[in-house]
Amino acid sequence: MKKKIHPEYHEKALITCACGATLETGSTQKTMQVEICSQCHPFYTGKKKIIDTTGRVDRFKKITEKTRVKKEARVKSAAKKSVKNKLERDAKSKTKKTQPLKK
């Protein structure tokens, strides 16, 4: 192995979870912050919960709500246009004079 190219290895690196649990392990970093660990992960605990420390779930809900509102507005405007077009066509057909067929 080449010397002086590898990072320093810490035998007792401290990993801290968002739930408050701490783990000690070996790593190239002295301390680390994690969002989830085996003590709070739903797979290991059996409890279903949404973990949203960065606001991703709220952001997703806002985006889906915006698209739903836009889609409803688009459907309403399309329905209004089709009704308006139908009324215009009916009005035109009533105002047209029909000429008798020549034989």
ZAMARGU-7977 format. One record per atom (N, C-alpha, C): residue number from 0; residue in three letters; atom name; x, y, z. Coordinates in steps of 0.2 Angstrom, whole numbers, plus 2048, in hexadecimal, padded with zeros to 3 digits. Each point is the difference from the previous one (the first is absolute). Layout:
! ZAMARGU-7977
ATOM  num  residu  atome    u    v    w
ATOM  NUM     ala     CA    X    Y    Z
...
END
This chain:
! ZAMARGU-7977
ATOM  num  residu  atome    u    v    w
ATOM    0     met      N  804  7FA  800
ATOM    0     met     CA  7FC  806  800
ATOM    0     met      C  804  806  800
ATOM    1     lys      N  7FE  805  7FD
ATOM    1     lys     CA  804  807  800
ATOM    1     lys      C  7FE  803  806
ATOM    2     lys      N  805  804  802
ATOM    2     lys     CA  800  803  807
ATOM    2     lys      C  7FD  807  7FE
ATOM    3     lys      N  7FD  803  805
ATOM    3     lys     CA  7FD  807  800
ATOM    3     lys      C  7FB  801  7FB
ATOM    4     ile      N  7FC  7FB  7FE
ATOM    4     ile     CA  7FB  802  7FB
ATOM    4     ile      C  7F9  7FD  803
ATOM    5     his      N  800  7FD  805
ATOM    5     his     CA  7FA  7FD  803
ATOM    5     his      C  7FE  805  806
ATOM    6     pro      N  7F9  800  801
ATOM    6     pro     CA  7FE  805  805
ATOM    6     pro      C  801  7FD  807
ATOM    7     glu      N  800  804  805
ATOM    7     glu     CA  801  7FD  807
ATOM    7     glu      C  7FA  7FC  802
ATOM    8     tyr      N  802  7FA  803
ATOM    8     tyr     CA  7FA  7FC  803
ATOM    8     tyr      C  7FF  801  807
ATOM    9     his      N  7FA  801  802
ATOM    9     his     CA  7FF  801  808
ATOM    9     his      C  7FC  7FA  802
ATOM   10     glu      N  803  7FD  805
ATOM   10     glu     CA  7FE  7F9  803
ATOM   10     glu      C  7F9  801  804
ATOM   11     lys      N  7FF  806  803
ATOM   11     lys     CA  7FA  801  803
ATOM   11     lys      C  7FD  806  7FE
ATOM   12     ala      N  7FD  800  7FA
ATOM   12     ala     CA  7FC  805  7FD
ATOM   12     ala      C  7F9  800  803
ATOM   13     leu      N  7FD  806  801
ATOM   13     leu     CA  7F9  800  803
ATOM   13     leu      C  7FB  802  7FB
ATOM   14     ile      N  7FB  7FC  800
ATOM   14     ile     CA  7FA  801  7FB
ATOM   14     ile      C  7FA  802  804
ATOM   15     thr      N  7FD  805  7FF
ATOM   15     thr     CA  7FA  803  803
ATOM   15     thr      C  7FA  800  7FC
ATOM   16     cys      N  7FB  7FD  802
ATOM   16     cys     CA  7FA  7FF  7FC
ATOM   16     cys      C  7FB  806  802
ATOM   17     ala      N  7FB  802  7FC
ATOM   17     ala     CA  7FB  805  801
ATOM   17     ala      C  7FC  7FE  806
ATOM   18     cys      N  7FF  7F9  801
ATOM   18     cys     CA  7FC  7FE  806
ATOM   18     cys      C  804  801  807
ATOM   19     gly      N  806  801  800
ATOM   19     gly     CA  804  801  806
ATOM   19     gly      C  805  7FA  801
ATOM   20     ala      N  7FF  7FB  7FC
ATOM   20     ala     CA  805  7FA  801
ATOM   20     ala      C  807  801  7FE
ATOM   21     thr      N  804  7FE  803
ATOM   21     thr     CA  807  801  7FE
ATOM   21     thr      C  804  7F9  7FF
ATOM   22     leu      N  804  7FF  7FB
ATOM   22     leu     CA  803  7FA  7FF
ATOM   22     leu      C  808  802  800
ATOM   23     glu      N  804  7FB  801
ATOM   23     glu     CA  807  801  800
ATOM   23     glu      C  803  7FB  7FB
ATOM   24     thr      N  804  802  7FB
ATOM   24     thr     CA  802  7FC  7FB
ATOM   24     thr      C  807  802  7FD
ATOM   25     gly      N  803  7FD  7FC
ATOM   25     gly     CA  806  802  7FC
ATOM   25     gly      C  7FE  804  7FA
ATOM   26     ser      N  803  806  7FF
ATOM   26     ser     CA  7FF  804  7FA
ATOM   26     ser      C  805  804  7FE
ATOM   27     thr      N  800  803  7FA
ATOM   27     thr     CA  805  806  7FE
ATOM   27     thr      C  7FE  806  803
ATOM   28     gln      N  7FA  801  802
ATOM   28     gln     CA  7FD  806  803
ATOM   28     gln      C  7FF  7FF  808
ATOM   29     lys      N  802  805  804
ATOM   29     lys     CA  7FF  800  807
ATOM   29     lys      C  7F9  7FF  802
ATOM   30     thr      N  7FC  804  7FE
ATOM   30     thr     CA  7F9  801  801
ATOM   30     thr      C  7FB  800  7FA
ATOM   31     met      N  7FA  7FD  801
ATOM   31     met     CA  7FC  800  7FA
ATOM   31     met      C  7F9  801  803
ATOM   32     gln      N  7FB  803  7FC
ATOM   32     gln     CA  7F9  801  802
ATOM   32     gln      C  7FC  7FC  7FB
ATOM   33     val      N  7FC  7FC  802
ATOM   33     val     CA  7FB  7FC  7FB
ATOM   33     val      C  7F9  802  802
ATOM   34     glu      N  7FC  7FF  7FB
ATOM   34     glu     CA  7F9  801  801
ATOM   34     glu      C  7FC  7FA  803
ATOM   35     ile      N  803  7FA  7FF
ATOM   35     ile     CA  7FC  7FA  802
ATOM   35     ile      C  805  7FB  802
ATOM   36     cys      N  7FE  7FC  805
ATOM   36     cys     CA  805  7FA  802
ATOM   36     cys      C  7FC  7FA  801
ATOM   37     ser      N  803  7FA  802
ATOM   37     ser     CA  7FC  7FA  801
ATOM   37     ser      C  7FB  801  806
ATOM   38     gln      N  801  804  805
ATOM   38     gln     CA  7FC  801  805
ATOM   38     gln      C  7FA  804  7FF
ATOM   39     cys      N  800  804  7FA
ATOM   39     cys     CA  7FA  804  7FF
ATOM   39     cys      C  7FD  7FE  7F9
ATOM   40     his      N  803  7FC  7FC
ATOM   40     his     CA  7FE  7FE  7F9
ATOM   40     his      C  7F9  7FC  801
ATOM   41     pro      N  7FB  801  7FC
ATOM   41     pro     CA  7FA  7FC  800
ATOM   41     pro      C  801  7F9  7FF
ATOM   42     phe      N  805  7FE  7FC
ATOM   42     phe     CA  801  7F9  7FE
ATOM   42     phe      C  802  7FC  806
ATOM   43     tyr      N  804  803  804
ATOM   43     tyr     CA  803  7FD  806
ATOM   43     tyr      C  7FB  800  806
ATOM   44     thr      N  7FC  806  801
ATOM   44     thr     CA  7FC  801  805
ATOM   44     thr      C  7F9  7FE  7FF
ATOM   45     gly      N  7FE  7FF  7FA
ATOM   45     gly     CA  7F9  7FD  7FF
ATOM   45     gly      C  7FB  806  800
ATOM   46     lys      N  802  806  801
ATOM   46     lys     CA  7FB  806  801
ATOM   46     lys      C  800  803  7F9
ATOM   47     lys      N  7FB  802  7FD
ATOM   47     lys     CA  7FF  804  7FA
ATOM   47     lys      C  800  807  802
ATOM   48     lys      N  805  804  7FD
ATOM   48     lys     CA  800  807  801
ATOM   48     lys      C  804  803  7FA
ATOM   49     ile      N  7FE  807  7FF
ATOM   49     ile     CA  803  803  7FB
ATOM   49     ile      C  806  804  803
ATOM   50     ile      N  806  7FF  7FD
ATOM   50     ile     CA  805  804  803
ATOM   50     ile      C  802  805  7FB
ATOM   51     asp      N  7FF  807  802
ATOM   51     asp     CA  801  805  7FB
ATOM   51     asp      C  804  806  804
ATOM   52     thr      N  806  7FF  800
ATOM   52     thr     CA  804  805  803
ATOM   52     thr      C  802  806  7FC
ATOM   53     thr      N  800  7FF  7F9
ATOM   53     thr     CA  802  805  7FC
ATOM   53     thr      C  7FA  803  7FC
ATOM   54     gly      N  7F9  7FE  802
ATOM   54     gly     CA  7FA  803  7FD
ATOM   54     gly      C  7FF  7FD  7F9
ATOM   55     arg      N  802  7FB  7FE
ATOM   55     arg     CA  7FF  7FD  7F9
ATOM   55     arg      C  7F9  7FE  800
ATOM   56     val      N  7FD  7FD  805
ATOM   56     val     CA  7F9  7FE  7FF
ATOM   56     val      C  7FB  806  800
ATOM   57     asp      N  801  805  804
ATOM   57     asp     CA  7FC  806  7FF
ATOM   57     asp      C  801  803  7F9
ATOM   58     arg      N  806  800  7FE
ATOM   58     arg     CA  801  803  7F9
ATOM   58     arg      C  7FC  7FC  7FB
ATOM   59     phe      N  801  7F9  800
ATOM   59     phe     CA  7FC  7FC  7FB
ATOM   59     phe      C  7F8  801  801
ATOM   60     lys      N  7FE  801  806
ATOM   60     lys     CA  7F9  801  801
ATOM   60     lys      C  7FE  807  7FD
ATOM   61     lys      N  804  805  800
ATOM   61     lys     CA  7FE  806  7FD
ATOM   61     lys      C  800  800  7F9
ATOM   62     ile      N  805  7FC  7FD
ATOM   62     ile     CA  800  800  7F9
ATOM   62     ile      C  7FA  7FC  7FD
ATOM   63     thr      N  7FF  7FB  803
ATOM   63     thr     CA  7FA  7FC  7FE
ATOM   63     thr      C  7F9  804  800
ATOM   64     glu      N  800  804  806
ATOM   64     glu     CA  7FA  804  801
ATOM   64     glu      C  7FF  805  7FA
ATOM   65     lys      N  806  803  7FE
ATOM   65     lys     CA  800  805  7FB
ATOM   65     lys      C  7FE  7FD  7F9
ATOM   66     thr      N  803  7FA  7FF
ATOM   66     thr     CA  7FE  7FD  7F9
ATOM   66     thr      C  7F9  7FE  800
ATOM   67     arg      N  7FD  7FE  806
ATOM   67     arg     CA  7F9  7FE  800
ATOM   67     arg      C  7FC  806  7FF
ATOM   68     val      N  801  806  803
ATOM   68     val     CA  7FD  806  7FF
ATOM   68     val      C  800  802  7F8
ATOM   69     lys      N  806  800  7FE
ATOM   69     lys     CA  801  802  7F9
ATOM   69     lys      C  7FC  7FB  7FB
ATOM   70     lys      N  800  7FA  802
ATOM   70     lys     CA  7FC  7FB  7FB
ATOM   70     lys      C  7F9  801  801
ATOM   71     glu      N  7FD  802  806
ATOM   71     glu     CA  7F9  801  801
ATOM   71     glu      C  7FE  807  7FC
ATOM   72     ala      N  804  805  800
ATOM   72     ala     CA  7FF  806  7FC
ATOM   72     ala      C  800  7FF  7F9
ATOM   73     arg      N  805  7FC  7FD
ATOM   73     arg     CA  800  7FE  7F9
ATOM   73     arg      C  7FA  7FC  7FE
ATOM   74     val      N  7FD  7FC  804
ATOM   74     val     CA  7FA  7FC  7FE
ATOM   74     val      C  7FA  804  800
ATOM   75     lys      N  800  805  805
ATOM   75     lys     CA  7FA  805  800
ATOM   75     lys      C  800  804  7FA
ATOM   76     ser      N  806  803  7FE
ATOM   76     ser     CA  801  804  7FB
ATOM   76     ser      C  7FE  7FD  7F9
ATOM   77     ala      N  802  7F9  800
ATOM   77     ala     CA  7FF  7FC  7FA
ATOM   77     ala      C  7F8  7FF  7FF
ATOM   78     ala      N  7FD  7FF  806
ATOM   78     ala     CA  7F9  7FE  800
ATOM   78     ala      C  7FC  807  7FE
ATOM   79     lys      N  802  806  802
ATOM   79     lys     CA  7FD  806  7FF
ATOM   79     lys      C  801  801  7F8
ATOM   80     lys      N  806  7FF  7FD
ATOM   80     lys     CA  801  801  7F9
ATOM   80     lys      C  7FC  7FB  7FC
ATOM   81     ser      N  7FF  7FA  802
ATOM   81     ser     CA  7FC  7FC  7FC
ATOM   81     ser      C  7F9  802  800
ATOM   82     val      N  7FD  802  806
ATOM   82     val     CA  7F9  802  800
ATOM   82     val      C  7FF  806  7FC
ATOM   83     lys      N  805  805  800
ATOM   83     lys     CA  800  806  7FC
ATOM   83     lys      C  800  7FF  7F9
ATOM   84     asn      N  804  7FB  7FE
ATOM   84     asn     CA  801  7FE  7F9
ATOM   84     asn      C  7F9  7FD  7FE
ATOM   85     lys      N  7FD  7FC  804
ATOM   85     lys     CA  7FA  7FC  7FE
ATOM   85     lys      C  7FA  806  7FF
ATOM   86     leu      N  800  804  805
ATOM   86     leu     CA  7FB  806  7FF
ATOM   86     leu      C  801  804  7FA
ATOM   87     glu      N  806  801  7FE
ATOM   87     glu     CA  802  804  7FA
ATOM   87     glu      C  7FE  7FC  7FA
ATOM   88     arg      N  801  7FA  800
ATOM   88     arg     CA  7FE  7FC  7FA
ATOM   88     arg      C  7F9  7FF  7FF
ATOM   89     asp      N  7FC  7FF  806
ATOM   89     asp     CA  7F9  800  800
ATOM   89     asp      C  7FD  807  7FD
ATOM   90     ala      N  803  805  802
ATOM   90     ala     CA  7FD  807  7FE
ATOM   90     ala      C  802  801  7F9
ATOM   91     lys      N  805  7FE  7FD
ATOM   91     lys     CA  802  800  7F9
ATOM   91     lys      C  7FB  7FC  7FC
ATOM   92     ser      N  7FF  7FA  802
ATOM   92     ser     CA  7FC  7FC  7FC
ATOM   92     ser      C  7F9  802  800
ATOM   93     lys      N  7FD  804  805
ATOM   93     lys     CA  7FA  802  800
ATOM   93     lys      C  7FF  807  7FC
ATOM   94     thr      N  806  803  7FF
ATOM   94     thr     CA  7FF  807  7FD
ATOM   94     thr      C  801  7FE  7F8
ATOM   95     lys      N  803  7FB  7FE
ATOM   95     lys     CA  802  7FE  7F9
ATOM   95     lys      C  7F9  7FF  7FD
ATOM   96     lys      N  7FF  803  7FA
ATOM   96     lys     CA  7FA  7FF  7FC
ATOM   96     lys      C  801  7FA  7FC
ATOM   97     thr      N  7FC  7FC  800
ATOM   97     thr     CA  800  7FA  7FC
ATOM   97     thr      C  7FD  801  7F9
ATOM   98     gln      N  803  7FF  7FB
ATOM   98     gln     CA  7FE  801  7F9
ATOM   98     gln      C  7FD  7F9  7FD
ATOM   99     pro      N  7FB  801  7FD
ATOM   99     pro     CA  7FD  7FA  7FD
ATOM   99     pro      C  805  7FD  7FB
ATOM  100     leu      N  7FF  7FA  7FF
ATOM  100     leu     CA  805  7FC  7FB
ATOM  100     leu      C  7FD  801  7F9
ATOM  101     lys      N  804  801  7FC
ATOM  101     lys     CA  7FE  801  7F9
ATOM  101     lys      C  800  7F9  7FC
ATOM  102     lys      N  7FB  7FF  7FC
ATOM  102     lys     CA  800  7FA  7FD
ATOM  102     lys      C  801  801  7F9
END
